[in-house]
Amino acid sequence: MPNRLRDFSDFNTGDLNNSKNNYVIKYNFSDSSYSLVSPDTILSGAASDGDIPDDFVREVEDEVNLNNIAFLSFDGGQF
């Protein structure tokens, strides 16, 4: 019996290193396995049709307090 997720035969972790910190587990229906993916990849896929689900938008609106966001300075780079 495996003790860790990465020991399961249907769990594809690839190389585990610091670059995969904060990744999430996703089930892949096409090959019936689990893998680690970046949350950015999931959000990009969810918005690929140009429409983010309304439930998600409402949750972000409820959770993000714009008063806590401070723009101390902007760097336009060099031209």
PyMOL Python script that loads the backbone (N, CA, C, O; Angstrom):
from pymol import cmd

cmd.read_pdbstr("""\
ATOM      1  N   MET A   1       0.844  -1.174   0.000  1.00  0.00           N
ATOM      2  CA  MET A   1       0.000   0.000   0.000  1.00  0.00           C
ATOM      3  C   MET A   1       0.894   1.243   0.000  1.00  0.00           C
ATOM      4  O   MET A   1       1.730   1.395   0.891  1.00  0.00           O
ATOM      5  N   PRO A   2       0.733   2.126  -0.976  1.00  0.00           N
ATOM      6  CA  PRO A   2       1.537   3.346  -1.022  1.00  0.00           C
ATOM      7  C   PRO A   2       1.264   4.252   0.176  1.00  0.00           C
ATOM      8  O   PRO A   2       0.139   4.328   0.670  1.00  0.00           O
ATOM      9  N   ASN A   3       2.308   4.934   0.631  1.00  0.00           N
ATOM     10  CA  ASN A   3       2.191   5.866   1.750  1.00  0.00           C
ATOM     11  C   ASN A   3       2.080   7.312   1.287  1.00  0.00           C
ATOM     12  O   ASN A   3       1.638   8.175   2.045  1.00  0.00           O
ATOM     13  N   ARG A   4       2.482   7.580   0.044  1.00  0.00           N
ATOM     14  CA  ARG A   4       2.470   8.943  -0.494  1.00  0.00           C
ATOM     15  C   ARG A   4       1.742   8.940  -1.828  1.00  0.00           C
ATOM     16  O   ARG A   4       1.704   7.919  -2.516  1.00  0.00           O
ATOM     17  N   LEU A   5       1.164  10.078  -2.195  1.00  0.00           N
ATOM     18  CA  LEU A   5       0.470  10.183  -3.481  1.00  0.00           C
ATOM     19  C   LEU A   5       1.386   9.831  -4.641  1.00  0.00           C
ATOM     20  O   LEU A   5       0.966   9.140  -5.570  1.00  0.00           O
ATOM     21  N   ARG A   6       2.626  10.292  -4.604  1.00  0.00           N
ATOM     22  CA  ARG A   6       3.525  10.045  -5.728  1.00  0.00           C
ATOM     23  C   ARG A   6       3.880   8.570  -5.901  1.00  0.00           C
ATOM     24  O   ARG A   6       4.458   8.189  -6.919  1.00  0.00           O
ATOM     25  N   ASP A   7       3.540   7.739  -4.916  1.00  0.00           N
ATOM     26  CA  ASP A   7       3.799   6.303  -5.024  1.00  0.00           C
ATOM     27  C   ASP A   7       2.690   5.550  -5.758  1.00  0.00           C
ATOM     28  O   ASP A   7       2.868   4.382  -6.102  1.00  0.00           O
ATOM     29  N   PHE A   8       1.557   6.196  -6.000  1.00  0.00           N
ATOM     30  CA  PHE A   8       0.475   5.542  -6.737  1.00  0.00           C
ATOM     31  C   PHE A   8       0.840   5.448  -8.213  1.00  0.00           C
ATOM     32  O   PHE A   8       1.466   6.356  -8.759  1.00  0.00           O
ATOM     33  N   SER A   9       0.457   4.368  -8.849  1.00  0.00           N
ATOM     34  CA  SER A   9       0.817   4.160 -10.251  1.00  0.00           C
ATOM     35  C   SER A   9       0.100   5.126 -11.189  1.00  0.00           C
ATOM     36  O   SER A   9       0.587   5.377 -12.291  1.00  0.00           O
ATOM     37  N   ASP A  10      -1.040   5.672 -10.781  1.00  0.00           N
ATOM     38  CA  ASP A  10      -1.762   6.598 -11.652  1.00  0.00           C
ATOM     39  C   ASP A  10      -1.556   8.063 -11.260  1.00  0.00           C
ATOM     40  O   ASP A  10      -2.358   8.923 -11.625  1.00  0.00           O
ATOM     41  N   PHE A  11      -0.490   8.345 -10.523  1.00  0.00           N
ATOM     42  CA  PHE A  11      -0.164   9.710 -10.118  1.00  0.00           C
ATOM     43  C   PHE A  11       1.136  10.125 -10.790  1.00  0.00           C
ATOM     44  O   PHE A  11       2.208   9.636 -10.434  1.00  0.00           O
ATOM     45  N   ASN A  12       1.040  11.028 -11.761  1.00  0.00           N
ATOM     46  CA  ASN A  12       2.201  11.460 -12.541  1.00  0.00           C
ATOM     47  C   ASN A  12       2.712  12.788 -12.004  1.00  0.00           C
ATOM     48  O   ASN A  12       2.122  13.837 -12.261  1.00  0.00           O
ATOM     49  N   THR A  13       3.812  12.740 -11.257  1.00  0.00           N
ATOM     50  CA  THR A  13       4.359  13.959 -10.666  1.00  0.00           C
ATOM     51  C   THR A  13       5.438  14.595 -11.525  1.00  0.00           C
ATOM     52  O   THR A  13       5.730  15.781 -11.371  1.00  0.00           O
ATOM     53  N   GLY A  14       6.030  13.831 -12.422  1.00  0.00           N
ATOM     54  CA  GLY A  14       7.198  14.361 -13.126  1.00  0.00           C
ATOM     55  C   GLY A  14       8.318  14.552 -12.115  1.00  0.00           C
ATOM     56  O   GLY A  14       8.370  13.852 -11.103  1.00  0.00           O
ATOM     57  N   ASP A  15       9.206  15.488 -12.382  1.00  0.00           N
ATOM     58  CA  ASP A  15      10.283  15.784 -11.438  1.00  0.00           C
ATOM     59  C   ASP A  15       9.741  16.652 -10.313  1.00  0.00           C
ATOM     60  O   ASP A  15       9.227  17.743 -10.558  1.00  0.00           O
ATOM     61  N   LEU A  16       9.855  16.175  -9.096  1.00  0.00           N
ATOM     62  CA  LEU A  16       9.428  16.976  -7.951  1.00  0.00           C
ATOM     63  C   LEU A  16      10.582  17.859  -7.507  1.00  0.00           C
ATOM     64  O   LEU A  16      11.642  17.363  -7.124  1.00  0.00           O
ATOM     65  N   ASN A  17      10.375  19.160  -7.558  1.00  0.00           N
ATOM     66  CA  ASN A  17      11.378  20.118  -7.103  1.00  0.00           C
ATOM     67  C   ASN A  17      10.663  21.404  -6.701  1.00  0.00           C
ATOM     68  O   ASN A  17       9.434  21.468  -6.714  1.00  0.00           O
ATOM     69  N   ASN A  18      11.436  22.421  -6.348  1.00  0.00           N
ATOM     70  CA  ASN A  18      10.851  23.677  -5.873  1.00  0.00           C
ATOM     71  C   ASN A  18       9.977  24.361  -6.907  1.00  0.00           C
ATOM     72  O   ASN A  18       9.110  25.157  -6.546  1.00  0.00           O
ATOM     73  N   SER A  19      10.180  24.073  -8.178  1.00  0.00           N
ATOM     74  CA  SER A  19       9.365  24.728  -9.207  1.00  0.00           C
ATOM     75  C   SER A  19       7.902  24.294  -9.140  1.00  0.00           C
ATOM     76  O   SER A  19       7.038  24.943  -9.729  1.00  0.00           O
ATOM     77  N   LYS A  20       7.620  23.207  -8.431  1.00  0.00           N
ATOM     78  CA  LYS A  20       6.242  22.720  -8.330  1.00  0.00           C
ATOM     79  C   LYS A  20       5.587  23.089  -6.999  1.00  0.00           C
ATOM     80  O   LYS A  20       4.523  22.568  -6.664  1.00  0.00           O
ATOM     81  N   ASN A  21       6.220  23.985  -6.244  1.00  0.00           N
ATOM     82  CA  ASN A  21       5.564  24.479  -5.030  1.00  0.00           C
ATOM     83  C   ASN A  21       4.270  25.168  -5.432  1.00  0.00           C
ATOM     84  O   ASN A  21       4.221  25.867  -6.444  1.00  0.00           O
ATOM     85  N   ASN A  22       3.243  24.973  -4.654  1.00  0.00           N
ATOM     86  CA  ASN A  22       1.920  25.571  -4.871  1.00  0.00           C
ATOM     87  C   ASN A  22       1.165  24.977  -6.051  1.00  0.00           C
ATOM     88  O   ASN A  22       0.124  25.515  -6.430  1.00  0.00           O
ATOM     89  N   TYR A  23       1.642  23.900  -6.640  1.00  0.00           N
ATOM     90  CA  TYR A  23       0.883  23.224  -7.689  1.00  0.00           C
ATOM     91  C   TYR A  23      -0.292  22.495  -7.055  1.00  0.00           C
ATOM     92  O   TYR A  23      -0.296  22.248  -5.849  1.00  0.00           O
ATOM     93  N   VAL A  24      -1.270  22.158  -7.850  1.00  0.00           N
ATOM     94  CA  VAL A  24      -2.449  21.438  -7.378  1.00  0.00           C
ATOM     95  C   VAL A  24      -2.577  20.117  -8.125  1.00  0.00           C
ATOM     96  O   VAL A  24      -1.986  19.938  -9.190  1.00  0.00           O
ATOM     97  N   ILE A  25      -3.343  19.200  -7.568  1.00  0.00           N
ATOM     98  CA  ILE A  25      -3.559  17.893  -8.185  1.00  0.00           C
ATOM     99  C   ILE A  25      -4.756  17.993  -9.129  1.00  0.00           C
ATOM    100  O   ILE A  25      -5.813  18.509  -8.766  1.00  0.00           O
ATOM    101  N   LYS A  26      -4.566  17.489 -10.345  1.00  0.00           N
ATOM    102  CA  LYS A  26      -5.629  17.514 -11.348  1.00  0.00           C
ATOM    103  C   LYS A  26      -5.786  16.110 -11.923  1.00  0.00           C
ATOM    104  O   LYS A  26      -4.800  15.410 -12.157  1.00  0.00           O
ATOM    105  N   TYR A  27      -7.039  15.707 -12.149  1.00  0.00           N
ATOM    106  CA  TYR A  27      -7.304  14.418 -12.770  1.00  0.00           C
ATOM    107  C   TYR A  27      -7.390  14.601 -14.280  1.00  0.00           C
ATOM    108  O   TYR A  27      -8.080  15.499 -14.763  1.00  0.00           O
ATOM    109  N   ASN A  28      -6.690  13.753 -15.023  1.00  0.00           N
ATOM    110  CA  ASN A  28      -6.678  13.799 -16.480  1.00  0.00           C
ATOM    111  C   ASN A  28      -7.525  12.640 -16.997  1.00  0.00           C
ATOM    112  O   ASN A  28      -7.136  11.477 -16.885  1.00  0.00           O
ATOM    113  N   PHE A  29      -8.687  12.967 -17.566  1.00  0.00           N
ATOM    114  CA  PHE A  29      -9.598  11.925 -18.042  1.00  0.00           C
ATOM    115  C   PHE A  29      -9.030  11.151 -19.224  1.00  0.00           C
ATOM    116  O   PHE A  29      -9.310   9.962 -19.381  1.00  0.00           O
ATOM    117  N   SER A  30      -8.230  11.820 -20.060  1.00  0.00           N
ATOM    118  CA  SER A  30      -7.753  11.147 -21.273  1.00  0.00           C
ATOM    119  C   SER A  30      -6.821   9.978 -20.979  1.00  0.00           C
ATOM    120  O   SER A  30      -6.833   8.985 -21.707  1.00  0.00           O
ATOM    121  N   ASP A  31      -6.011  10.079 -19.920  1.00  0.00           N
ATOM    122  CA  ASP A  31      -5.137   8.945 -19.599  1.00  0.00           C
ATOM    123  C   ASP A  31      -5.416   8.356 -18.212  1.00  0.00           C
ATOM    124  O   ASP A  31      -4.617   7.577 -17.694  1.00  0.00           O
ATOM    125  N   SER A  32      -6.542   8.727 -17.620  1.00  0.00           N
ATOM    126  CA  SER A  32      -6.978   8.187 -16.319  1.00  0.00           C
ATOM    127  C   SER A  32      -5.887   8.252 -15.260  1.00  0.00           C
ATOM    128  O   SER A  32      -5.571   7.257 -14.608  1.00  0.00           O
ATOM    129  N   SER A  33      -5.318   9.445 -15.102  1.00  0.00           N
ATOM    130  CA  SER A  33      -4.270   9.598 -14.105  1.00  0.00           C
ATOM    131  C   SER A  33      -4.359  10.979 -13.453  1.00  0.00           C
ATOM    132  O   SER A  33      -5.047  11.876 -13.939  1.00  0.00           O
ATOM    133  N   TYR A  34      -3.651  11.116 -12.356  1.00  0.00           N
ATOM    134  CA  TYR A  34      -3.552  12.381 -11.647  1.00  0.00           C
ATOM    135  C   TYR A  34      -2.192  12.990 -11.944  1.00  0.00           C
ATOM    136  O   TYR A  34      -1.217  12.275 -12.172  1.00  0.00           O
ATOM    137  N   SER A  35      -2.134  14.328 -11.939  1.00  0.00           N
ATOM    138  CA  SER A  35      -0.857  14.996 -12.152  1.00  0.00           C
ATOM    139  C   SER A  35      -0.844  16.310 -11.393  1.00  0.00           C
ATOM    140  O   SER A  35      -1.881  16.786 -10.932  1.00  0.00           O
ATOM    141  N   LEU A  36       0.338  16.889 -11.267  1.00  0.00           N
ATOM    142  CA  LEU A  36       0.493  18.194 -10.635  1.00  0.00           C
ATOM    143  C   LEU A  36       0.513  19.262 -11.724  1.00  0.00           C
ATOM    144  O   LEU A  36       1.237  19.142 -12.712  1.00  0.00           O
ATOM    145  N   VAL A  37      -0.282  20.295 -11.535  1.00  0.00           N
ATOM    146  CA  VAL A  37      -0.332  21.384 -12.510  1.00  0.00           C
ATOM    147  C   VAL A  37      -0.353  22.725 -11.786  1.00  0.00           C
ATOM    148  O   VAL A  37      -0.746  22.820 -10.624  1.00  0.00           O
ATOM    149  N   SER A  38       0.073  23.738 -12.490  1.00  0.00           N
ATOM    150  CA  SER A  38       0.065  25.092 -11.961  1.00  0.00           C
ATOM    151  C   SER A  38      -1.373  25.611 -11.917  1.00  0.00           C
ATOM    152  O   SER A  38      -2.131  25.389 -12.861  1.00  0.00           O
ATOM    153  N   PRO A  39      -1.759  26.291 -10.852  1.00  0.00           N
ATOM    154  CA  PRO A  39      -3.094  26.891 -10.825  1.00  0.00           C
ATOM    155  C   PRO A  39      -3.305  27.862 -11.988  1.00  0.00           C
ATOM    156  O   PRO A  39      -4.432  28.021 -12.459  1.00  0.00           O
ATOM    157  N   ASP A  40      -2.246  28.507 -12.453  1.00  0.00           N
ATOM    158  CA  ASP A  40      -2.349  29.409 -13.604  1.00  0.00           C
ATOM    159  C   ASP A  40      -2.824  28.664 -14.847  1.00  0.00           C
ATOM    160  O   ASP A  40      -3.614  29.188 -15.633  1.00  0.00           O
ATOM    161  N   THR A  41      -2.339  27.445 -15.016  1.00  0.00           N
ATOM    162  CA  THR A  41      -2.746  26.632 -16.159  1.00  0.00           C
ATOM    163  C   THR A  41      -4.242  26.315 -16.088  1.00  0.00           C
ATOM    164  O   THR A  41      -4.942  26.362 -17.100  1.00  0.00           O
ATOM    165  N   ILE A  42      -4.716  25.999 -14.905  1.00  0.00           N
ATOM    166  CA  ILE A  42      -6.130  25.686 -14.732  1.00  0.00           C
ATOM    167  C   ILE A  42      -6.990  26.922 -15.000  1.00  0.00           C
ATOM    168  O   ILE A  42      -8.013  26.834 -15.680  1.00  0.00           O
ATOM    169  N   LEU A  43      -6.575  28.074 -14.466  1.00  0.00           N
ATOM    170  CA  LEU A  43      -7.346  29.299 -14.691  1.00  0.00           C
ATOM    171  C   LEU A  43      -7.333  29.703 -16.159  1.00  0.00           C
ATOM    172  O   LEU A  43      -8.349  30.147 -16.692  1.00  0.00           O
ATOM    173  N   SER A  44      -6.197  29.551 -16.806  1.00  0.00           N
ATOM    174  CA  SER A  44      -6.126  29.868 -18.235  1.00  0.00           C
ATOM    175  C   SER A  44      -7.042  28.966 -19.040  1.00  0.00           C
ATOM    176  O   SER A  44      -7.716  29.422 -19.964  1.00  0.00           O
ATOM    177  N   GLY A  45      -7.067  27.694 -18.695  1.00  0.00           N
ATOM    178  CA  GLY A  45      -7.953  26.755 -19.386  1.00  0.00           C
ATOM    179  C   GLY A  45      -9.413  27.078 -19.153  1.00  0.00           C
ATOM    180  O   GLY A  45     -10.239  26.952 -20.057  1.00  0.00           O
ATOM    181  N   ALA A  46      -9.732  27.500 -17.927  1.00  0.00           N
ATOM    182  CA  ALA A  46     -11.121  27.836 -17.611  1.00  0.00           C
ATOM    183  C   ALA A  46     -11.581  29.068 -18.383  1.00  0.00           C
ATOM    184  O   ALA A  46     -12.767  29.210 -18.684  1.00  0.00           O
ATOM    185  N   ALA A  47     -10.649  29.950 -18.700  1.00  0.00           N
ATOM    186  CA  ALA A  47     -11.002  31.183 -19.403  1.00  0.00           C
ATOM    187  C   ALA A  47     -10.750  31.090 -20.903  1.00  0.00           C
ATOM    188  O   ALA A  47     -10.896  32.086 -21.611  1.00  0.00           O
ATOM    189  N   SER A  48     -10.377  29.918 -21.399  1.00  0.00           N
ATOM    190  CA  SER A  48     -10.007  29.781 -22.810  1.00  0.00           C
ATOM    191  C   SER A  48     -11.154  30.088 -23.766  1.00  0.00           C
ATOM    192  O   SER A  48     -10.926  30.465 -24.915  1.00  0.00           O
ATOM    193  N   ASP A  49     -12.383  29.928 -23.293  1.00  0.00           N
ATOM    194  CA  ASP A  49     -13.525  30.233 -24.164  1.00  0.00           C
ATOM    195  C   ASP A  49     -13.960  31.693 -24.051  1.00  0.00           C
ATOM    196  O   ASP A  49     -14.964  32.097 -24.639  1.00  0.00           O
ATOM    197  N   GLY A  50     -13.191  32.486 -23.286  1.00  0.00           N
ATOM    198  CA  GLY A  50     -13.494  33.903 -23.146  1.00  0.00           C
ATOM    199  C   GLY A  50     -14.515  34.206 -22.067  1.00  0.00           C
ATOM    200  O   GLY A  50     -14.938  35.354 -21.924  1.00  0.00           O
ATOM    201  N   ASP A  51     -14.920  33.197 -21.302  1.00  0.00           N
ATOM    202  CA  ASP A  51     -15.930  33.408 -20.277  1.00  0.00           C
ATOM    203  C   ASP A  51     -15.530  32.669 -19.012  1.00  0.00           C
ATOM    204  O   ASP A  51     -15.516  31.438 -18.982  1.00  0.00           O
ATOM    205  N   ILE A  52     -15.205  33.422 -17.969  1.00  0.00           N
ATOM    206  CA  ILE A  52     -14.890  32.822 -16.673  1.00  0.00           C
ATOM    207  C   ILE A  52     -16.217  32.571 -15.954  1.00  0.00           C
ATOM    208  O   ILE A  52     -17.091  33.438 -15.972  1.00  0.00           O
ATOM    209  N   PRO A  53     -16.387  31.410 -15.323  1.00  0.00           N
ATOM    210  CA  PRO A  53     -17.650  31.108 -14.651  1.00  0.00           C
ATOM    211  C   PRO A  53     -18.053  32.193 -13.639  1.00  0.00           C
ATOM    212  O   PRO A  53     -17.219  32.687 -12.881  1.00  0.00           O
ATOM    213  N   ASP A  54     -19.318  32.546 -13.639  1.00  0.00           N
ATOM    214  CA  ASP A  54     -19.825  33.594 -12.757  1.00  0.00           C
ATOM    215  C   ASP A  54     -19.597  33.274 -11.284  1.00  0.00           C
ATOM    216  O   ASP A  54     -19.321  34.180 -10.498  1.00  0.00           O
ATOM    217  N   ASP A  55     -19.706  32.007 -10.895  1.00  0.00           N
ATOM    218  CA  ASP A  55     -19.473  31.620  -9.503  1.00  0.00           C
ATOM    219  C   ASP A  55     -18.064  31.981  -9.067  1.00  0.00           C
ATOM    220  O   ASP A  55     -17.858  32.459  -7.952  1.00  0.00           O
ATOM    221  N   PHE A  56     -17.087  31.754  -9.948  1.00  0.00           N
ATOM    222  CA  PHE A  56     -15.699  32.071  -9.633  1.00  0.00           C
ATOM    223  C   PHE A  56     -15.520  33.580  -9.491  1.00  0.00           C
ATOM    224  O   PHE A  56     -14.865  34.039  -8.556  1.00  0.00           O
ATOM    225  N   VAL A  57     -16.093  34.349 -10.404  1.00  0.00           N
ATOM    226  CA  VAL A  57     -15.976  35.809 -10.361  1.00  0.00           C
ATOM    227  C   VAL A  57     -16.581  36.345  -9.063  1.00  0.00           C
ATOM    228  O   VAL A  57     -15.996  37.212  -8.414  1.00  0.00           O
ATOM    229  N   ARG A  58     -17.745  35.831  -8.689  1.00  0.00           N
ATOM    230  CA  ARG A  58     -18.378  36.279  -7.448  1.00  0.00           C
ATOM    231  C   ARG A  58     -17.516  35.946  -6.235  1.00  0.00           C
ATOM    232  O   ARG A  58     -17.408  36.751  -5.310  1.00  0.00           O
ATOM    233  N   GLU A  59     -16.909  34.776  -6.233  1.00  0.00           N
ATOM    234  CA  GLU A  59     -16.046  34.375  -5.109  1.00  0.00           C
ATOM    235  C   GLU A  59     -14.834  35.291  -5.005  1.00  0.00           C
ATOM    236  O   GLU A  59     -14.458  35.697  -3.906  1.00  0.00           O
ATOM    237  N   VAL A  60     -14.227  35.616  -6.125  1.00  0.00           N
ATOM    238  CA  VAL A  60     -13.081  36.530  -6.110  1.00  0.00           C
ATOM    239  C   VAL A  60     -13.521  37.899  -5.611  1.00  0.00           C
ATOM    240  O   VAL A  60     -12.823  38.514  -4.804  1.00  0.00           O
ATOM    241  N   GLU A  61     -14.655  38.382  -6.073  1.00  0.00           N
ATOM    242  CA  GLU A  61     -15.160  39.676  -5.620  1.00  0.00           C
ATOM    243  C   GLU A  61     -15.406  39.674  -4.115  1.00  0.00           C
ATOM    244  O   GLU A  61     -15.163  40.677  -3.443  1.00  0.00           O
ATOM    245  N   ASP A  62     -15.887  38.551  -3.585  1.00  0.00           N
ATOM    246  CA  ASP A  62     -16.142  38.453  -2.152  1.00  0.00           C
ATOM    247  C   ASP A  62     -14.857  38.362  -1.339  1.00  0.00           C
ATOM    248  O   ASP A  62     -14.787  38.892  -0.230  1.00  0.00           O
ATOM    249  N   GLU A  63     -13.837  37.694  -1.883  1.00  0.00           N
ATOM    250  CA  GLU A  63     -12.612  37.423  -1.132  1.00  0.00           C
ATOM    251  C   GLU A  63     -11.552  38.515  -1.224  1.00  0.00           C
ATOM    252  O   GLU A  63     -10.778  38.702  -0.286  1.00  0.00           O
ATOM    253  N   VAL A  64     -11.507  39.236  -2.337  1.00  0.00           N
ATOM    254  CA  VAL A  64     -10.460  40.235  -2.535  1.00  0.00           C
ATOM    255  C   VAL A  64     -10.948  41.586  -2.024  1.00  0.00           C
ATOM    256  O   VAL A  64     -11.970  42.105  -2.473  1.00  0.00           O
ATOM    257  N   ASN A  65     -10.207  42.134  -1.089  1.00  0.00           N
ATOM    258  CA  ASN A  65     -10.526  43.447  -0.551  1.00  0.00           C
ATOM    259  C   ASN A  65      -9.608  44.465  -1.222  1.00  0.00           C
ATOM    260  O   ASN A  65      -8.410  44.498  -0.942  1.00  0.00           O
ATOM    261  N   LEU A  66     -10.159  45.287  -2.098  1.00  0.00           N
ATOM    262  CA  LEU A  66      -9.350  46.247  -2.837  1.00  0.00           C
ATOM    263  C   LEU A  66      -8.668  47.265  -1.933  1.00  0.00           C
ATOM    264  O   LEU A  66      -7.676  47.874  -2.332  1.00  0.00           O
ATOM    265  N   ASN A  67      -9.180  47.459  -0.730  1.00  0.00           N
ATOM    266  CA  ASN A  67      -8.547  48.384   0.218  1.00  0.00           C
ATOM    267  C   ASN A  67      -7.215  47.857   0.725  1.00  0.00           C
ATOM    268  O   ASN A  67      -6.412  48.624   1.254  1.00  0.00           O
ATOM    269  N   ASN A  68      -6.966  46.553   0.573  1.00  0.00           N
ATOM    270  CA  ASN A  68      -5.713  45.955   1.022  1.00  0.00           C
ATOM    271  C   ASN A  68      -4.641  45.955  -0.060  1.00  0.00           C
ATOM    272  O   ASN A  68      -3.522  45.503   0.184  1.00  0.00           O
ATOM    273  N   ILE A  69      -4.958  46.447  -1.239  1.00  0.00           N
ATOM    274  CA  ILE A  69      -3.998  46.475  -2.336  1.00  0.00           C
ATOM    275  C   ILE A  69      -3.376  47.856  -2.408  1.00  0.00           C
ATOM    276  O   ILE A  69      -4.072  48.853  -2.598  1.00  0.00           O
ATOM    277  N   ALA A  70      -2.067  47.908  -2.256  1.00  0.00           N
ATOM    278  CA  ALA A  70      -1.361  49.193  -2.260  1.00  0.00           C
ATOM    279  C   ALA A  70      -0.378  49.218  -3.425  1.00  0.00           C
ATOM    280  O   ALA A  70       0.393  48.278  -3.621  1.00  0.00           O
ATOM    281  N   PHE A  71      -0.411  50.277  -4.177  1.00  0.00           N
ATOM    282  CA  PHE A  71       0.533  50.479  -5.276  1.00  0.00           C
ATOM    283  C   PHE A  71       1.519  51.538  -4.823  1.00  0.00           C
ATOM    284  O   PHE A  71       1.262  52.735  -4.955  1.00  0.00           O
ATOM    285  N   LEU A  72       2.650  51.096  -4.288  1.00  0.00           N
ATOM    286  CA  LEU A  72       3.627  52.027  -3.736  1.00  0.00           C
ATOM    287  C   LEU A  72       4.434  52.700  -4.830  1.00  0.00           C
ATOM    288  O   LEU A  72       4.782  53.875  -4.709  1.00  0.00           O
ATOM    289  N   SER A  73       4.733  51.980  -5.883  1.00  0.00           N
ATOM    290  CA  SER A  73       5.476  52.584  -6.989  1.00  0.00           C
ATOM    291  C   SER A  73       5.320  51.718  -8.228  1.00  0.00           C
ATOM    292  O   SER A  73       5.023  50.527  -8.140  1.00  0.00           O
ATOM    293  N   PHE A  74       5.522  52.324  -9.361  1.00  0.00           N
ATOM    294  CA  PHE A  74       5.473  51.616 -10.631  1.00  0.00           C
ATOM    295  C   PHE A  74       6.801  51.797 -11.335  1.00  0.00           C
ATOM    296  O   PHE A  74       7.373  52.886 -11.313  1.00  0.00           O
ATOM    297  N   ASP A  75       7.291  50.757 -11.950  1.00  0.00           N
ATOM    298  CA  ASP A  75       8.527  50.824 -12.702  1.00  0.00           C
ATOM    299  C   ASP A  75       8.210  50.543 -14.137  1.00  0.00           C
ATOM    300  O   ASP A  75       7.823  49.426 -14.481  1.00  0.00           O
ATOM    301  N   GLY A  76       8.368  51.548 -14.997  1.00  0.00           N
ATOM    302  CA  GLY A  76       8.071  51.399 -16.415  1.00  0.00           C
ATOM    303  C   GLY A  76       9.201  50.777 -17.188  1.00  0.00           C
ATOM    304  O   GLY A  76       9.081  50.592 -18.399  1.00  0.00           O
ATOM    305  N   GLY A  77      10.296  50.446 -16.535  1.00  0.00           N
ATOM    306  CA  GLY A  77      11.427  49.856 -17.239  1.00  0.00           C
ATOM    307  C   GLY A  77      12.244  50.891 -17.993  1.00  0.00           C
ATOM    308  O   GLY A  77      12.103  52.094 -17.772  1.00  0.00           O
ATOM    309  N   GLN A  78      13.100  50.408 -18.885  1.00  0.00           N
ATOM    310  CA  GLN A  78      13.954  51.311 -19.655  1.00  0.00           C
ATOM    311  C   GLN A  78      13.546  51.276 -21.106  1.00  0.00           C
ATOM    312  O   GLN A  78      13.172  50.227 -21.631  1.00  0.00           O
ATOM    313  N   PHE A  79      13.617  52.421 -21.756  1.00  0.00           N
ATOM    314  CA  PHE A  79      13.276  52.508 -23.171  1.00  0.00           C
ATOM    315  C   PHE A  79      14.462  53.000 -23.958  1.00  0.00           C
ATOM    316  O   PHE A  79      14.377  53.142 -25.178  1.00  0.00           O
TER     317      PHE A  79
END
""", "prot")
cmd.dss("prot")
cmd.show_as("cartoon", "prot")
cmd.util.cbc("prot")
cmd.orient("prot")
